[in-house]
């Protein structure tokens, strides 16, 4: 099944990362099977996280986010690789 890649911007509620990391330490990522975590980066001030994840459908991502919505506000964007972008735009150049 083809995978869609998502960039997820997480804004920690009240700018507080402690509850997020505490839950992660206690319960793990809490992602459904089939949702694949690829990588993440956290801002230096510990108020936001940028994650890259893959899933065959958005419903899996929604299920995962439901486990964290009390602590995190989410923004989700489907993304493609730079290589795929070059292939798509090439004929228009």
BALOBA-1460 file (C-alpha; in Angstrom, 3 decimals):
// residues 93
<rec num="1" residu="x" x="0.000" y="0.000" z="0.000"/>
<rec num="2" residu="x" x="1.466" y="3.415" z="-0.915"/>
<rec num="3" residu="x" x="2.568" y="5.637" z="1.926"/>
<rec num="4" residu="x" x="1.829" y="9.332" z="2.330"/>
<rec num="5" residu="x" x="4.451" y="11.427" z="4.083"/>
<rec num="6" residu="x" x="3.319" y="14.058" z="6.569"/>
<rec num="7" residu="x" x="5.074" y="16.916" z="8.319"/>
<rec num="8" residu="x" x="3.431" y="17.516" z="11.663"/>
<rec num="9" residu="x" x="4.027" y="20.711" z="13.580"/>
<rec num="10" residu="x" x="3.264" y="20.224" z="17.251"/>
<rec num="11" residu="x" x="2.770" y="23.226" z="19.495"/>
<rec num="12" residu="x" x="2.993" y="22.216" z="23.129"/>
<rec num="13" residu="x" x="0.064" y="23.649" z="25.081"/>
<rec num="14" residu="x" x="1.135" y="26.629" z="27.160"/>
<rec num="15" residu="x" x="4.619" y="26.147" z="25.660"/>
<rec num="16" residu="x" x="5.182" y="23.342" z="28.162"/>
<rec num="17" residu="x" x="7.088" y="20.296" z="26.917"/>
<rec num="18" residu="x" x="7.243" y="18.556" z="30.314"/>
<rec num="19" residu="x" x="3.806" y="16.849" z="30.156"/>
<rec num="20" residu="x" x="4.487" y="15.709" z="26.593"/>
<rec num="21" residu="x" x="7.838" y="14.134" z="27.417"/>
<rec num="22" residu="x" x="6.475" y="12.659" z="30.642"/>
<rec num="23" residu="x" x="3.679" y="10.878" z="28.755"/>
<rec num="24" residu="x" x="6.091" y="9.739" z="26.057"/>
<rec num="25" residu="x" x="8.406" y="8.281" z="28.724"/>
<rec num="26" residu="x" x="5.501" y="6.503" z="30.422"/>
<rec num="27" residu="x" x="3.455" y="5.338" z="27.413"/>
<rec num="28" residu="x" x="5.630" y="5.637" z="24.309"/>
<rec num="29" residu="x" x="4.540" y="7.158" z="21.016"/>
<rec num="30" residu="x" x="1.059" y="5.562" z="21.180"/>
<rec num="31" residu="x" x="0.938" y="5.254" z="17.390"/>
<rec num="32" residu="x" x="-1.266" y="2.697" z="15.669"/>
<rec num="33" residu="x" x="0.403" y="-0.088" z="13.735"/>
<rec num="34" residu="x" x="1.153" y="1.131" z="10.228"/>
<rec num="35" residu="x" x="1.980" y="4.720" z="11.209"/>
<rec num="36" residu="x" x="5.732" y="5.105" z="10.835"/>
<rec num="37" residu="x" x="7.772" y="7.721" z="12.696"/>
<rec num="38" residu="x" x="10.716" y="8.854" z="10.549"/>
<rec num="39" residu="x" x="12.345" y="11.758" z="12.383"/>
<rec num="40" residu="x" x="11.717" y="14.846" z="14.478"/>
<rec num="41" residu="x" x="13.263" y="18.123" z="15.592"/>
<rec num="42" residu="x" x="12.385" y="20.291" z="18.576"/>
<rec num="43" residu="x" x="12.851" y="24.039" z="18.774"/>
<rec num="44" residu="x" x="15.567" y="25.266" z="21.098"/>
<rec num="45" residu="x" x="12.980" y="26.861" z="23.388"/>
<rec num="46" residu="x" x="11.175" y="23.475" z="23.698"/>
<rec num="47" residu="x" x="7.775" y="24.853" z="22.620"/>
<rec num="48" residu="x" x="7.376" y="23.122" z="19.232"/>
<rec num="49" residu="x" x="8.247" y="19.841" z="17.573"/>
<rec num="50" residu="x" x="8.454" y="19.086" z="13.849"/>
<rec num="51" residu="x" x="7.865" y="15.432" z="12.997"/>
<rec num="52" residu="x" x="7.973" y="13.486" z="9.758"/>
<rec num="53" residu="x" x="5.706" y="10.442" z="9.658"/>
<rec num="54" residu="x" x="4.341" y="8.088" z="7.003"/>
<rec num="55" residu="x" x="1.041" y="6.242" z="6.821"/>
<rec num="56" residu="x" x="-1.084" y="4.574" z="4.170"/>
<rec num="57" residu="x" x="-3.991" y="6.839" z="5.148"/>
<rec num="58" residu="x" x="-4.631" y="9.940" z="7.209"/>
<rec num="59" residu="x" x="-6.960" y="8.083" z="9.599"/>
<rec num="60" residu="x" x="-3.933" y="6.491" z="11.293"/>
<rec num="61" residu="x" x="-2.405" y="9.907" z="11.838"/>
<rec num="62" residu="x" x="-5.697" y="11.191" z="13.268"/>
<rec num="63" residu="x" x="-5.818" y="8.226" z="15.659"/>
<rec num="64" residu="x" x="-2.319" y="9.008" z="16.899"/>
<rec num="65" residu="x" x="-3.044" y="12.729" z="17.307"/>
<rec num="66" residu="x" x="-6.173" y="11.950" z="19.354"/>
<rec num="67" residu="x" x="-3.854" y="10.433" z="21.999"/>
<rec num="68" residu="x" x="-2.003" y="13.749" z="22.362"/>
<rec num="69" residu="x" x="-4.550" y="16.526" z="21.682"/>
<rec num="70" residu="x" x="-4.924" y="17.366" z="25.359"/>
<rec num="71" residu="x" x="-1.221" y="18.332" z="25.435"/>
<rec num="72" residu="x" x="-0.459" y="19.375" z="21.855"/>
<rec num="73" residu="x" x="-1.987" y="21.480" z="19.079"/>
<rec num="74" residu="x" x="-1.292" y="19.988" z="15.640"/>
<rec num="75" residu="x" x="-0.780" y="21.333" z="12.152"/>
<rec num="76" residu="x" x="-0.443" y="18.674" z="9.451"/>
<rec num="77" residu="x" x="0.837" y="19.015" z="5.907"/>
<rec num="78" residu="x" x="1.306" y="16.293" z="3.296"/>
<rec num="79" residu="x" x="4.806" y="16.615" z="1.870"/>
<rec num="80" residu="x" x="6.849" y="15.120" z="-0.950"/>
<rec num="81" residu="x" x="10.596" y="14.728" z="-1.252"/>
<rec num="82" residu="x" x="12.680" y="17.324" z="-3.058"/>
<rec num="83" residu="x" x="13.436" y="14.671" z="-5.663"/>
<rec num="84" residu="x" x="9.745" y="14.104" z="-6.344"/>
<rec num="85" residu="x" x="9.202" y="17.872" z="-6.528"/>
<rec num="86" residu="x" x="11.924" y="18.156" z="-9.199"/>
<rec num="87" residu="x" x="10.321" y="15.328" z="-11.186"/>
<rec num="88" residu="x" x="6.879" y="16.986" z="-11.006"/>
<rec num="89" residu="x" x="8.062" y="20.475" z="-11.897"/>
<rec num="90" residu="x" x="10.602" y="19.406" z="-14.553"/>
<rec num="91" residu="x" x="8.139" y="19.310" z="-17.485"/>
<rec num="92" residu="x" x="7.043" y="22.875" z="-16.693"/>
<rec num="93" residu="x" x="10.553" y="24.333" z="-16.832"/>
